């Protein structure tokens, strides 16, 4: 497989060697074969490893099949995929509620399988949404881009905003939850606030609208702990309506929706922002008006 990337916004002054190692995160072994096989071209011509990369340059990378062996998974139904953004390297889709991001068993069909069928080849999970949660979710379309996107996720450069409909009215317009989250001692499915053994978790909440017995809030994540929003809100006595794990009387779907995702494309440095809609979430809001 080969990729051609046009440098539309300049990286800091860098060489081809630095670009492949520090920005594209290509493993050392693969970088070695790219160099000795002359499989890196700038504007269609072979280059020296210390050649500078400039604005407008077209960088072509040619990979052999053994560089990134293709993982095979069963294809799902491409009609299940609602695309929010797609290019040669990544795809962002609108996940419906009630569908797993990926299967737990090799033969289990989930959103990843549907996306792979839509793309026509195996895709890769960058981050996940709980089965009950709907909204924008990002997948890598090839193993070359996957570690780059993973690093952006680790560096909090992939911004995700969620809408949630919660019980009661929050006393403040904005609040930041910073209590650590760990595993539930007796229920493997659940997480709890755990000051002794939990991992740091930061959730920024803004109240968007107050209803008589509920609040519509926007949640901005700085960390990505399992069930983070759900745990923080239930611990503060404002569980998400419909939450089957953290609400004492769940009814209907979990009203948590990943409505916005923003990322700067790691290859072109172009900003990408998508927004996802959910008919069932909107219907639940309308019922409160």
Secondary structure, DSSP 8 states (H G I E B T S, - for coil): -EEEEE--S--SSEEHHHIIIIIS---HHHHHHHHHTT-EEETTEE--TT-EE-TT-EEEEE--TTTS---------GGG--EEEE-SSEEEEEE-TT--SS-SSTT---HHHHHHHHHTS--EESS---TT-EEEEEEESSHHHHHHHHHHHHTT-SEEEEEEEEES--SSSEEEE---EEE-SS-TT-EEE-TTT-B---EEEEEEEE-SSEEEEEEEESS--TTHHHHHHHHTT--BTT-TTT-TT--SS--EEEEEEEEE-TTT--EEEEE---HHHHHHHHHH-
